[in-house]
Amino acid sequence: MARSNTNPHPLRTWRKSRGLILATVAEAAKVTPTFLSEIEKGNKQPSLATADRIVQATVKLDKAGDGVSLDAFVRREAAE
């Protein structure tokens, strides 16, 4: 089921707040922009290993080194 616009995925919130495009995050995480978009929409659920790669990419891309936490990412996917 797709996620509603009123409750966006933490990855999308993080990415938009930093002005990053899907392709940038996807390249850093070694996934396709399409797959990343489907995760943000709630249409796909990544494996734990892929979720970890995405989270690590957000940490590397974040100038403050914060990124999206794996806990927030996994809890979000589990609530779907």
C-alpha positions in Angstrom: 0.0 0.0 0.0 1.3 3.4 -0.9 2.2 5.8 1.9 0.0 8.9 2.2 1.4 12.4 1.5 0.6 13.5 5.0 3.0 10.9 6.5 6.1 10.8 4.2 8.9 8.3 4.6 11.8 9.6 6.8 14.1 9.1 3.8 12.1 11.5 1.7 11.8 14.0 4.5 15.6 13.9 5.0 16.4 14.0 1.3 14.1 16.9 0.6 15.3 18.9 3.6 18.9 18.7 2.2 17.9 19.5 -1.4 19.1 16.2 -2.7 17.6 14.4 -5.7 16.8 10.7 -5.8 19.7 10.0 -8.2 22.3 11.3 -5.8 21.1 9.2 -2.9 20.5 6.2 -5.1 24.0 6.3 -6.5 25.6 6.6 -3.1 23.5 3.6 -1.8 24.1 1.6 -5.0 20.4 1.2 -5.8 18.4 2.6 -8.7 16.5 5.9 -8.4 13.4 4.0 -9.3 13.8 1.6 -6.5 14.5 4.4 -4.0 11.4 6.2 -5.2 9.3 3.1 -4.7 10.7 2.8 -1.1 9.8 6.4 -0.4 6.3 5.9 -1.7 5.9 2.8 0.4 5.5 0.5 -2.6 8.7 -1.5 -2.0 10.4 -2.7 1.1 14.2 -3.2 0.9 16.0 -6.0 2.6 17.7 -5.1 5.8 21.1 -5.1 4.1 19.8 -2.7 1.4 18.2 -0.5 4.1 21.5 -0.4 5.9 23.3 0.7 2.7 20.7 3.4 2.1 21.1 4.6 5.7 24.9 4.6 5.4 24.7 6.6 2.2 22.5 9.3 4.0 25.2 9.6 6.7 27.9 10.0 4.1 25.9 12.6 2.2 24.8 14.6 5.2 27.3 17.4 6.0 26.4 17.1 9.7 26.9 13.4 9.5 23.4 12.7 10.8 21.5 10.9 8.0 18.5 8.8 8.5 18.7 6.3 11.3 18.2 2.6 10.6 15.8 2.5 13.5 13.5 5.1 11.9 13.8 3.5 8.5 13.0 -0.1 9.8 10.2 1.1 12.2 8.7 3.0 9.3 8.8 -0.1 7.0 7.4 -2.3 9.8 4.4 0.0 10.3 3.3 -0.4 6.7 
